[in-house]
């Protein structure tokens, strides 16, 4: 079974390497306006995700450093009010 897999994979991987070696130069095209629109849209999506993440981070930090509600409740019940 191993030899069948090996005999199948060697030509498959070797055949894909020849097309990569066929390229002789770097592509000089900087992309059309749709490429730049797609990149800008991706950046916009990431930036819009930063706003809720920042709000959530602020709320978590505030909750960590604020006194717990059980201690506030215990203070009210022990003070007699």
MARBA-3410 file (N, C-alpha, C, O; in Angstrom, 1 decimal):
81
0.8,-1.2,0.0,0.0,0.0,0.0,0.9,1.3,0.0,0.6,2.2,-0.7 ~ 2.0,1.2,0.8,2.9,2.4,0.8,3.5,2.6,-0.5,3.7,3.8,-0.9 ~ 3.8,1.6,-1.2,4.5,1.8,-2.5,3.5,2.4,-3.5,3.9,3.2,-4.4 ~ 2.2,2.0,-3.4,1.2,2.6,-4.3,1.1,4.1,-4.1,1.0,4.9,-5.0 ~ 1.1,4.5,-2.8,0.9,5.9,-2.5,2.2,6.7,-2.9,2.1,7.8,-3.5
3.4,6.1,-2.7,4.6,6.7,-3.1,4.7,6.9,-4.6,5.1,7.9,-5.1 ~ 4.3,5.8,-5.3,4.3,5.9,-6.8,3.3,6.9,-7.3,3.5,7.4,-8.5 ~ 2.3,7.2,-6.6,1.3,8.2,-7.0,1.8,9.6,-6.7,1.6,10.5,-7.5 ~ 2.4,9.8,-5.5,2.7,11.1,-5.1,4.0,11.7,-5.7,4.0,12.9,-6.0 ~ 4.9,10.9,-6.0,6.2,11.4,-6.6,5.9,12.1,-8.0,6.4,13.2,-8.1
5.2,11.5,-8.9,5.0,12.3,-10.2,4.1,13.5,-9.9,4.2,14.5,-10.6 ~ 3.1,13.4,-9.0,2.2,14.5,-8.8,3.0,15.7,-8.2,2.8,16.8,-8.7 ~ 3.9,15.5,-7.2,4.6,16.6,-6.7,5.7,17.0,-7.7,6.0,18.2,-7.7 ~ 6.3,16.2,-8.4,7.3,16.5,-9.4,6.7,17.3,-10.5,7.4,18.3,-11.0 ~ 5.5,17.0,-10.9,4.9,17.7,-12.0,4.5,19.1,-11.6,4.4,20.0,-12.5
4.2,19.3,-10.4,3.8,20.7,-9.9,5.0,21.6,-9.8,4.8,22.8,-9.8 ~ 6.1,21.0,-9.6,7.3,21.8,-9.4,7.8,22.4,-10.7,8.4,23.5,-10.8 ~ 7.6,21.7,-11.8,8.1,22.2,-13.1,7.4,23.5,-13.5,8.0,24.3,-14.2 ~ 6.1,23.7,-13.2,5.4,24.9,-13.6,5.9,26.1,-12.8,5.9,27.2,-13.2 ~ 6.3,25.8,-11.5,6.9,26.9,-10.7,8.2,27.3,-11.2,8.6,28.5,-11.1
9.0,26.4,-11.8,10.3,26.8,-12.3,10.2,27.4,-13.7,11.2,28.0,-14.2 ~ 9.1,27.4,-14.4,8.9,28.0,-15.7,8.9,29.5,-15.7,9.1,30.1,-16.7 ~ 8.5,30.1,-14.5,8.4,31.5,-14.4,9.8,32.1,-14.4,10.7,31.7,-13.6 ~ 10.1,33.0,-15.3,11.5,33.5,-15.4,11.6,34.9,-14.8,12.8,35.4,-14.6 ~ 10.6,35.6,-14.5,10.7,37.0,-14.0,9.6,37.3,-13.0,8.6,36.5,-12.8
9.7,38.4,-12.4,8.7,38.8,-11.4,7.6,39.6,-12.2,7.8,40.3,-13.1 ~ 6.4,39.3,-11.7,5.2,40.0,-12.4,5.3,41.5,-12.0,5.4,41.9,-10.9 ~ 5.2,42.3,-13.1,5.4,43.8,-12.9,4.0,44.5,-12.7,4.0,45.7,-12.4 ~ 2.9,43.8,-12.9,1.6,44.4,-12.8,1.3,44.6,-11.3,1.4,43.7,-10.5 ~ 0.8,45.8,-11.0,0.5,46.2,-9.6,-1.0,45.9,-9.3,-1.4,46.1,-8.2
-1.7,45.4,-10.2,-3.1,45.0,-10.0,-4.0,46.2,-10.4,-3.6,47.3,-10.4 ~ -5.2,45.8,-10.8,-6.2,46.8,-11.2,-6.9,47.4,-10.0,-6.6,47.1,-8.9 ~ -7.8,48.3,-10.3,-8.5,49.0,-9.2,-9.4,48.0,-8.4,-9.6,48.3,-7.2 ~ -9.8,46.9,-9.0,-10.6,46.0,-8.2,-9.8,45.3,-7.2,-10.3,44.9,-6.1 ~ -8.5,45.0,-7.5,-7.6,44.4,-6.5,-7.4,45.4,-5.3,-7.5,45.0,-4.1
-7.2,46.7,-5.6,-7.0,47.6,-4.5,-8.3,47.8,-3.7,-8.3,48.1,-2.5 ~ -9.5,47.7,-4.4,-10.8,47.8,-3.7,-10.9,46.6,-2.8,-11.4,46.8,-1.6 ~ -10.5,45.4,-3.2,-10.6,44.3,-2.4,-9.7,44.4,-1.1,-10.1,44.0,0.0 ~ -8.5,44.8,-1.3,-7.6,45.0,-0.2,-8.1,46.1,0.8,-8.1,45.9,2.0 ~ -8.7,47.2,0.2,-9.2,48.2,1.1,-10.5,47.7,1.8,-10.7,48.1,3.0
-11.3,46.9,1.2,-12.5,46.4,1.9,-12.0,45.4,3.0,-12.7,45.5,4.1 ~ -11.0,44.6,2.8,-10.5,43.8,3.8,-10.0,44.6,5.0,-10.2,44.2,6.2 ~ -9.2,45.6,4.7,-8.7,46.5,5.8,-9.9,47.1,6.6,-9.9,47.3,7.8 ~ -10.9,47.6,5.8,-12.1,48.2,6.5,-12.8,47.2,7.4,-13.2,47.6,8.5 ~ -12.9,45.9,7.0,-13.6,44.9,7.8,-12.8,44.7,9.1,-13.3,44.6,10.2
-11.4,44.6,9.0,-10.6,44.4,10.1,-10.7,45.6,11.1,-10.8,45.4,12.3 ~ -10.7,46.8,10.5,-10.8,48.0,11.4,-12.1,48.1,12.1,-12.2,48.5,13.2 ~ -13.2,47.7,11.4,-14.5,47.7,12.1,-14.6,46.6,13.2,-15.4,46.8,14.1 ~ -13.8,45.6,13.1,-13.8,44.6,14.1,-13.0,45.0,15.4,-13.2,44.5,16.4 ~ -12.1,46.0,15.2,-11.3,46.5,16.3,-12.2,47.3,17.3,-11.9,47.3,18.5
-13.2,48.0,16.8,-14.0,48.8,17.7,-14.8,47.9,18.7,-14.6,48.2,19.9 ~ -15.5,46.9,18.3,-16.2,46.1,19.4,-15.2,45.3,20.2,-15.4,45.1,21.4 ~ -14.0,44.9,19.7,-13.0,44.2,20.4,-12.5,45.2,21.5,-12.2,44.7,22.6 ~ -12.2,46.4,21.2,-11.8,47.4,22.2,-12.8,47.6,23.3,-12.4,47.7,24.5 ~ -14.0,47.7,22.9,-15.1,47.9,23.9,-15.2,46.7,24.9,-15.3,46.9,26.1
-15.1,45.5,24.3,-15.1,44.3,25.1,-13.9,44.2,26.0,-14.0,43.8,27.2 ~ -12.7,44.6,25.5,-11.5,44.6,26.3,-11.6,45.5,27.5,-11.3,45.2,28.6 ~ -12.2,46.7,27.2,-12.3,47.7,28.3,-13.3,47.2,29.3,-13.1,47.4,30.5 ~ -14.4,46.6,28.9,-15.4,46.1,29.8,-14.8,44.9,30.7,-15.1,44.8,31.9 ~ -14.0,44.1,30.1,-13.4,43.0,30.9,-12.4,43.5,31.9,-12.4,43.1,33.0
-11.6,44.5,31.5,-10.6,45.1,32.4,-11.3,45.8,33.6,-10.9,45.7,34.7 ~ -12.4,46.5,33.2,-13.2,47.2,34.2,-13.8,46.2,35.2,-13.8,46.4,36.4 ~ -14.3,45.1,34.7,-14.9,44.0,35.6,-13.9,43.4,36.5,-14.2,43.0,37.6 ~ -12.6,43.2,36.0,-11.6,42.6,36.7,-11.2,43.4,37.9,-11.0,42.9,39.0 ~ -11.0,44.7,37.7,-10.5,45.6,38.7,-11.6,46.3,39.6,-11.3,47.0,40.5
-12.9,46.1,39.3,-13.9,46.6,40.2,-14.2,45.6,41.3,-14.1,44.4,41.1 ~ -14.7,46.1,42.4,-15.0,45.2,43.5,-16.3,44.4,43.1,-17.1,44.8,42.4 ~ -16.3,43.2,43.6,-17.4,42.3,43.3,-18.7,42.7,43.9,-18.7,43.4,44.9 ~ -19.8,42.2,43.3,-21.1,42.6,43.8,-21.4,41.9,45.1,-22.2,42.4,45.9 ~ -20.8,40.7,45.3,-21.1,40.0,46.6,-20.5,40.8,47.8,-21.1,40.8,48.8
-19.4,41.4,47.6,-18.8,42.1,48.7,-19.7,43.4,49.0,-19.8,43.8,50.1 ~ -20.2,44.0,47.9,-21.1,45.2,48.1,-22.4,44.7,48.9,-22.9,45.4,49.8 ~ -22.9,43.6,48.5,-24.1,43.1,49.2,-23.8,42.7,50.6,-24.7,43.0,51.5 ~ -22.7,42.1,50.9,-22.3,41.8,52.2,-22.2,43.0,53.1,-22.5,43.0,54.3 ~ -21.6,44.1,52.5,-21.4,45.3,53.3,-22.8,45.9,53.6,-23.0,46.5,54.7
-23.8,45.8,52.7,-25.1,46.4,53.0,-25.8,45.6,54.1,-26.5,46.2,54.9 ~ -25.7,44.3,54.1,-26.4,43.5,55.0,-25.8,43.6,56.4,-26.5,43.5,57.4 ~ -24.5,43.7,56.5,-23.8,43.8,57.8,-23.9,45.2,58.4,-23.8,45.3,59.6 ~ -24.1,46.2,57.6,-24.2,47.5,58.2,-25.6,47.8,58.8,-25.7,48.8,59.5 ~ -26.6,47.0,58.5,-27.9,47.2,59.1,-28.8,48.1,58.4,-29.8,48.5,59.0
-28.5,48.5,57.2,-29.4,49.4,56.5,-30.4,48.7,55.7,-31.2,49.3,55.0
END
